[in-house]
Amino acid sequence: MNFINIGQFETGRTYDEAQVIGYNVTKLQPLELDMYLVKLQFTDKSRHIEGNIILYIDINISEQDFYAAILMKYDTGDYACL
């Protein structure tokens, strides 16, 4: 889970520029049954959006699935704007 703390990923979309979601995990709390509560702050410079997202993830989540979980929350508007 080295990819979880801080990073960025390309979505494959282009607005004014290629969309890259940057993130910084602000809280990583172990829960029961190999699950974690993850709070993170994200930025999307291509659309000038910043926000906070909360995820519940399995300890064995893949890097691609972690990015997909962030993007799903973002796309559905399930985040708090900064």
N, C-alpha and C positions, 0 to 999 in steps of 0.2 A: 504493500500500500504506500510506497514511496511517492507516488504521483498525487496523493491526496492533499498534502499540506498547501502547496501553492503551485500554480501553473496556468496554462492556457491551452486552448484547442481551437482549431478552425472548424466552422460548421459546414463549409462548402457553399454558403450563401454569399451574395455580394449586394451591398446597398451602395453607399457612396464609396465604399472600399470593401475588401474582403472582411467578412464577419469573423472576428476572433473573440472568443469569450475568455476573459482572464478571471481567475478566482483565487481567493485567499481564505483558507479555513480558519475560522475564529474560535471554533469549539469542536472537539472530537471527544465524545463521551461514550464509554463502553456501556452497553445495555446487556440484557440477558440473551442467551442462545447465539453468541457470536455476532450480535447486531451492534451497530453504532448509531448514535445521534450525531449528525454533522451539521454545523451551522457554518455558512460561508458567505462571503461578500463577493459579488461578481461585477464585472464591467464589460460593457459592449460599446467600444469606441465608435464602431461604424454607425450605430443608431443612437449614441449618446445616452445610454441607459446604465444606471448603477442600481444594485439592490442587494437584498439579503435573501438567502434561500435556506430552508431547513430540509434535510434529507434523513431518512432512516435506511441504512445500508448494511449489507452482510459484510463481514470481515474479509471474505474471499472475493469481493466484487472485482471485476476486471477494470482496467483503465478505461476501455471503450464504454462499458456499461455505466461507469461513474460519470463520464462525460454525457452520455445519453440521459441519465437521470437529471443532471443539471439542466440540460437543454429542454427536457420535457417540462420541468417546473417553469422555466423561462417562457417557453412557447405558450403555456396555458395561463400565464399571468399569475402563477402561484408563488409570488415573491413580494417583498416589501421594498418599495422604492427608497432610495437614500436622498 
